[in-house]
């Protein structure tokens, strides 16, 4: 294989990866939009669960089928704070 053939193959591979990831379409915009929608849906559901006294981080993570760290991020972005493994209403709200 010559250097030129190798370069052509690597360019094809990079272009194929970019096409799959959505670089040549508006896929990045729709991916970001769906990510925001999923996050806001999680916040809404989290608020409803906290109002109904389900506040343990482990239980919430199992309910959402996501990791504990992710549910903590969602709780913080929703305006809650974490204390002793429980989601607590923030005083600042």
Buried (B, 14 or more C-beta within 10 A) or exposed (E): EEEEEEEEEEEEEEEEEEEEEEEEEEEEEEEEEEEEEEBEEBBEBBBEBBEEEEBEBEBBBEBBEBEBEEBBBBBEEBEBBBEEEBBEEEEEE
